[in-house]
Amino acid sequence: MRFRSRSVVLLVAFLAVALAMPAAALAQTITINFWHAMSGSRLQALENLVNSFNEAHPGIHVNAQFTGTYEETITRAIAAVRAGDPPHIIQVYEVGTQTMLDSGAIIPVSELAPEGEFDEGEIIGPIRNYYAVGGSLASMPFNSSTAMVYYNKDIFRKAGLDPNRPPSTYDELEEMGRQIMASGAAPHVITFGWPAWIFEQTHAFHSQPYANNDNGRSGRATEVLFNRPFGVEVLTRWSQWAQEGLFLYGGREYAPNQAFLAGQVAMLVQSTSSLAGIEAAADFEVGTTFLPRLEGYPRGNSVIGGATLWVMKGNYSEAEREAIWKFLKWGIQEDVTIRWHKETGYFPSTNAAVKRLLDEQWFAQQPNHLTAFLQILTGVDAPESQGVLLGNFVEIRDIVDTALERAFTGQLTPQQALDQAAREANRALRDYNELYQ
């Protein structure tokens, strides 16, 4: 009897404690696996964001895992879906959009969102336009960026140039660049991060098609167009800059940032995502401005880069689907997207966030953060500037990078380099399209 009485007492005590606990603590925590490609200073910003979500949602735990480059993350995620053990969410860069759409491995965000809970029109127009395929968002905007020009105001001053009047055209860039080099203010004038992406940006900025079928927007792209006269003219100018010493080739992706920070060049064309890091590391006054224009061509717009969050197919419970949606929706809340913007330089995703930043005078205090916004919001919306959808885009961008390098070093003429790249790119497109048509 004593044993039985003790058991009753323990049971009553347990029930009393349980009734006093929040319901969320009694429920099993839902784990959401999130694979991403953020590294460097951006990794800490992402971890801060995820930790804040987990603290605010005690019944959900988002497990953020670095899974390598964007390309490696896509490959791993699709393989995981086929193996029946997918992550819930993955971060994919913009050139993976067509691959993700064709994978058969995703749940469109527009299908996941509860009725009436998400207004896609709240997403900033150029960002929405890039990722809205068939009229609805397939993925959730996350770390969106574009390209802009960074310049060293101290070098401009040393060269006798107005530090508040950077070049706006190719002709002005050449004229100012020669003055910079002649003065000894810097050994070179300009370098590019992500050269193949800047080549794409230049097409969009001048409203020139990069691929057929409206850059893959009105139908599946089957042919690239970058070896036409516009692309050849651009690469001819760049190659001439390289021969003259105006242009310094600094490598792919973010490697050229070091030449800019070291004062080897006066200007850097790079993603807006580098802004926070460059401003923190520079021992000179940093200015930013729009991409330079080639006269005689129509005005387009710079195109969105960066990445979005995709939901992978899986045998999810209703609770898991709700948790996935809560995380996606939380990521575009005003406070969250503003914090993400300030810590990284990536765009805040929503119009409401931009309005609040304007109201708080953030852009007045941090004008370099405003440059890219003005650039994309004052451009012209057209198929040529909406962004290119290509199968095998990762491979094609690598092909273009190689072509640019061959032209810069004089191994091939710009026309020869782009013609060769177009043949290889069209072959990659054909191989890809045969799998999905």
C-alpha positions in Angstrom: 0.0 0.0 0.0 2.9 2.3 0.8 4.3 1.8 -2.7 0.9 2.5 -4.3 0.4 5.7 -2.3 3.8 6.9 -3.2 3.1 6.3 -6.9 -0.2 8.3 -6.7 1.7 11.2 -5.0 4.3 11.2 -7.7 1.6 11.1 -10.4 -0.2 14.0 -8.9 3.0 16.0 -8.6 3.9 15.3 -12.2 0.4 16.4 -13.4 0.6 19.6 -11.3 4.0 20.5 -12.9 2.8 19.6 -16.4 -0.4 21.7 -16.1 1.8 24.7 -15.1 4.1 24.3 -18.2 3.3 26.1 -21.4 1.7 24.0 -24.1 4.7 24.6 -26.4 7.0 23.0 -23.9 4.9 19.8 -23.8 4.7 19.5 -27.5 7.6 17.8 -29.3 9.9 20.4 -30.9 9.7 20.4 -34.7 13.1 20.5 -36.3 13.5 22.2 -39.7 16.7 21.4 -41.5 18.0 24.4 -43.5 20.9 23.9 -45.8 22.8 27.0 -46.9 25.9 28.3 -48.6 26.7 31.4 -46.5 30.3 31.7 -45.3 32.6 34.4 -44.0 31.0 37.5 -42.4 27.6 36.5 -43.9 27.7 33.3 -41.9 27.5 35.1 -38.6 24.6 37.3 -39.8 22.7 34.2 -40.9 23.3 32.4 -37.6 22.1 35.5 -35.8 18.9 35.4 -37.8 18.3 31.7 -37.3 19.0 31.9 -33.5 16.6 34.8 -33.2 13.9 32.8 -34.9 14.5 29.8 -32.6 14.3 32.0 -29.5 11.0 33.5 -30.7 9.5 30.1 -31.6 10.2 27.6 -28.7 8.2 24.8 -30.4 10.4 25.0 -33.6 14.1 24.5 -34.0 15.6 25.5 -37.4 18.9 23.6 -37.8 21.0 25.7 -40.1 23.8 23.7 -41.8 26.5 25.0 -44.1 26.6 22.6 -47.0 29.3 24.1 -49.3 29.0 26.2 -52.3 25.6 27.0 -53.9 26.3 24.4 -56.6 27.2 21.7 -54.0 24.1 22.6 -51.9 21.8 22.1 -54.9 23.4 18.8 -55.9 23.2 17.5 -52.4 19.6 18.6 -51.8 18.3 17.0 -55.0 20.1 13.8 -54.3 18.6 13.9 -50.7 15.1 14.2 -52.1 15.6 11.2 -54.4 17.0 9.3 -51.4 13.9 10.1 -49.4 15.7 12.2 -46.8 15.5 15.8 -48.0 16.3 19.0 -46.0 13.2 21.1 -45.5 14.7 24.3 -46.9 17.7 25.1 -49.1 19.3 28.3 -50.2 19.9 28.5 -54.0 21.5 31.2 -56.0 19.7 32.9 -58.9 21.4 30.9 -61.6 19.9 27.7 -60.1 16.4 28.9 -60.7 15.7 26.9 -63.8 17.4 23.8 -62.4 15.2 24.0 -59.3 12.0 24.5 -61.3 12.8 21.5 -63.5 14.0 19.3 -60.6 10.5 18.1 -59.6 11.9 18.3 -56.1 10.3 21.5 -54.8 7.1 22.8 -53.2 6.4 26.4 -54.6 6.1 29.0 -51.9 2.9 30.1 -53.4 1.4 26.7 -52.7 2.8 26.5 -49.1 1.4 29.9 -48.0 -2.0 29.8 -46.3 -4.8 31.5 -48.1 -4.7 35.3 -47.6 -1.6 35.3 -45.4 1.0 36.4 -48.0 0.8 39.3 -50.4 3.5 38.8 -53.1 3.0 42.4 -54.1 4.8 43.4 -50.9 8.1 42.1 -52.3 10.2 44.7 -54.0 9.3 44.7 -57.7 12.6 43.7 -59.3 13.1 40.9 -56.8 9.6 39.6 -57.3 9.9 39.8 -61.0 13.1 37.7 -61.1 11.6 34.8 -59.0 8.0 35.0 -60.1 7.7 32.2 -62.6 4.3 31.7 -64.1 3.0 34.7 -62.2 3.7 33.4 -58.6 6.8 33.1 -56.4 8.4 29.6 -56.6 10.9 30.5 -53.8 11.1 33.0 -51.0 13.5 36.0 -51.5 16.2 36.0 -49.0 19.7 37.4 -49.8 19.0 39.5 -52.9 21.6 41.7 -54.4 22.7 43.4 -57.6 25.9 44.8 -59.0 27.1 48.4 -58.5 30.4 50.4 -58.6 32.5 50.9 -55.5 35.1 53.6 -55.8 38.0 55.0 -53.7 37.3 58.6 -53.0 40.8 59.2 -51.7 42.3 58.0 -55.0 40.0 60.3 -56.9 41.2 63.3 -54.8 44.8 62.4 -55.3 44.2 62.3 -59.1 42.6 65.8 -59.0 39.1 64.4 -59.6 35.9 65.3 -57.9 35.3 62.5 -55.4 31.6 63.1 -55.6 31.4 62.8 -59.4 32.3 59.2 -60.4 32.1 58.2 -64.0 28.6 57.4 -65.4 29.6 56.2 -68.9 32.3 54.1 -70.4 33.9 57.2 -72.1 34.0 59.0 -68.7 35.5 56.0 -67.0 38.3 55.8 -69.6 39.0 59.6 -69.4 39.1 59.6 -65.6 40.9 56.3 -65.5 43.8 57.6 -67.6 44.0 60.7 -65.3 44.2 58.4 -62.3 47.0 56.3 -63.8 48.9 59.4 -65.1 48.8 61.0 -61.7 50.1 57.9 -60.0 47.2 57.8 -57.6 46.7 54.1 -58.4 48.4 51.6 -60.7 45.1 50.4 -62.2 41.6 51.8 -62.5 38.9 49.1 -62.3 38.4 45.4 -61.6 35.3 43.2 -61.6 34.0 40.6 -59.1 32.0 37.7 -60.7 33.1 38.8 -64.3 30.5 36.6 -66.1 27.7 38.0 -63.9 28.8 41.5 -64.7 28.7 40.6 -68.4 25.1 39.5 -67.8 24.4 42.7 -65.8 25.7 44.8 -68.7 23.3 43.2 -71.1 20.4 43.8 -68.7 21.5 47.3 -67.9 21.3 48.2 -71.6 18.2 46.1 -72.3 20.0 43.6 -74.5 18.9 40.0 -74.6 21.3 37.4 -73.3 19.3 34.4 -74.6 16.4 33.7 -76.9 12.7 33.5 -76.0 12.9 36.7 -73.9 15.8 35.4 -71.8 14.0 32.1 -71.2 10.9 33.9 -69.8 8.4 33.4 -72.6 9.7 29.9 -73.4 12.6 27.6 -72.6 15.8 29.2 -73.8 17.5 27.2 -76.5 20.2 29.6 -77.6 22.5 32.3 -76.1 22.8 35.6 -77.8 25.8 37.1 -75.9 28.1 36.8 -79.0 26.1 39.3 -80.9 27.4 42.9 -81.7 26.5 44.3 -78.2 28.3 41.6 -76.3 31.3 41.9 -78.6 31.4 45.6 -78.2 31.4 45.3 -74.4 34.2 42.7 -74.3 36.2 44.7 -76.9 36.1 47.7 -74.6 37.0 45.6 -71.5 39.9 43.9 -73.4 41.2 47.3 -74.5 41.2 48.4 -70.9 43.1 45.3 -69.9 45.8 45.9 -72.6 46.1 49.6 -71.5 46.3 48.6 -67.8 43.1 50.3 -66.9 41.5 47.0 -66.1 43.1 44.6 -63.6 41.8 41.0 -63.7 41.5 39.9 -60.1 39.9 36.5 -60.4 36.3 35.3 -60.0 33.7 35.9 -57.3 34.9 38.0 -54.4 38.7 37.7 -54.9 38.9 41.2 -56.7 37.8 42.9 -53.5 41.3 42.6 -52.2 42.8 44.6 -55.0 40.3 47.3 -54.3 41.0 47.3 -50.6 44.7 47.4 -51.2 44.5 50.5 -53.4 45.6 48.7 -56.6 42.5 49.9 -58.3 40.3 53.0 -58.0 37.0 51.2 -58.8 35.4 47.8 -58.2 32.3 46.4 -59.9 30.9 44.0 -57.3 27.7 42.7 -55.6 26.0 44.9 -53.1 26.5 42.0 -50.7 30.1 43.1 -50.3 29.2 46.5 -49.0 29.3 45.9 -45.2 32.5 44.0 -45.5 34.2 46.5 -47.7 33.2 49.5 -45.6 34.5 47.7 -42.4 37.8 46.8 -44.0 38.6 49.9 -46.0 41.1 52.5 -44.7 39.8 55.0 -47.2 36.5 56.7 -47.9 34.3 54.4 -50.0 31.9 55.8 -52.5 29.3 53.9 -54.6 27.6 54.6 -57.9 25.5 53.1 -60.7 27.0 50.8 -63.3 28.5 52.8 -66.2 26.6 53.0 -69.5 27.5 52.6 -73.1 25.9 55.4 -75.1 23.6 54.6 -77.9 21.7 51.8 -76.3 18.3 51.8 -74.5 18.0 51.9 -70.8 17.3 48.7 -69.0 18.0 47.7 -65.4 20.6 45.9 -63.3 19.4 42.4 -62.5 18.9 40.6 -59.2 21.6 38.3 -57.9 22.0 36.5 -54.6 19.7 33.6 -53.6 16.3 32.6 -52.4 15.0 29.9 -50.1 13.4 26.8 -51.7 11.2 24.3 -50.0 12.1 20.7 -50.9 9.5 18.0 -51.4 9.1 15.6 -48.5 6.6 13.5 -46.6 5.9 16.3 -44.1 3.3 16.5 -41.4 1.0 19.4 -41.3 2.9 20.7 -38.3 6.1 20.6 -40.3 4.6 22.5 -43.2 3.3 25.2 -40.8 6.7 25.5 -39.2 8.4 25.8 -42.6 6.0 28.6 -43.5 6.5 30.4 -40.2 10.2 30.5 -40.8 9.9 31.7 -44.4 7.3 34.4 -43.4 9.4 35.5 -40.4 12.4 36.1 -42.7 10.6 38.8 -44.6 9.2 40.6 -41.6 10.2 44.3 -41.3 12.5 44.0 -38.3 14.2 40.8 -39.6 14.8 41.9 -43.2 16.0 45.4 -42.0 18.5 43.7 -39.7 19.7 41.4 -42.4 20.2 44.4 -44.8 22.2 46.4 -42.2 24.4 43.5 -41.3 25.2 42.3 -44.8 24.3 44.9 -47.5 21.7 42.6 -49.1 18.4 44.2 -50.0 15.6 44.2 -47.5 13.0 42.2 -49.3 9.8 44.2 -48.8 8.5 47.6 -49.6 7.4 48.1 -46.0 11.0 47.6 -44.8 12.4 50.1 -47.4 9.8 52.7 -46.3 10.8 52.3 -42.7 14.5 52.6 -43.5 13.6 55.8 -45.3 11.5 57.1 -42.5 14.3 56.4 -40.0 16.8 58.3 -42.2 19.0 55.2 -42.5 19.8 55.9 -46.1 20.6 59.5 -45.4 23.1 58.3 -42.8 24.4 55.4 -44.9 24.2 56.6 -48.5 26.1 53.7 -49.9 23.2 51.4 -48.9 20.9 53.5 -51.1 22.8 53.4 -54.3 21.7 49.9 -55.5 18.1 50.6 -54.5 18.0 53.7 -56.6 19.6 51.8 -59.5 17.1 49.0 -59.6 14.1 51.2 -58.8 14.9 53.8 -61.5 15.6 51.2 -64.2 13.2 50.0 -66.9 11.3 46.8 -66.4 11.6 44.7 -69.6 12.2 40.9 -70.3 15.9 41.8 -71.0 16.3 43.2 -67.5 14.2 40.7 -65.6 16.9 38.1 -65.4 17.9 35.1 -67.5 16.5 31.6 -67.0 18.9 29.0 -68.4 19.3 25.3 -67.9 22.9 24.4 -66.9 23.4 28.1 -66.1 26.2 27.3 -63.6 28.1 25.6 -66.4 27.3 28.3 -68.9 28.5 31.0 -66.5 31.8 29.1 -66.1 32.1 28.9 -69.9 31.6 32.7 -70.2 34.2 33.4 -67.4 36.8 31.3 -69.4 36.0 33.3 -72.6 36.4 36.6 -70.8 39.8 35.5 -69.4 41.0 34.4 -72.9 40.0 37.8 -74.3 41.6 39.8 -71.4 44.9 37.9 -71.9 44.8 38.3 -75.7 44.6 34.5 -76.4 41.5 35.1 -78.5 39.8 38.2 -80.0 36.5 39.2 -78.2 34.5 37.8 -81.2 36.4 34.5 -81.2 36.1 34.1 -77.4 32.4 34.8 -77.4 31.7 32.6 -80.5 33.5 29.7 -78.9 31.7 30.3 -75.6 28.3 30.5 -77.4 28.9 27.1 -79.1 29.8 25.5 -75.8 26.9 27.1 -74.0 24.4 26.1 -76.7 25.6 22.6 -76.5 25.1 22.6 -72.7 21.6 24.1 -73.2 20.8 21.4 -75.8 21.9 18.6 -73.5 19.9 20.0 -70.6 16.8 20.7 -72.6 16.8 17.1 -74.0 16.3 15.9 -70.4 13.3 18.1 -69.7 11.4 18.6 -72.9 
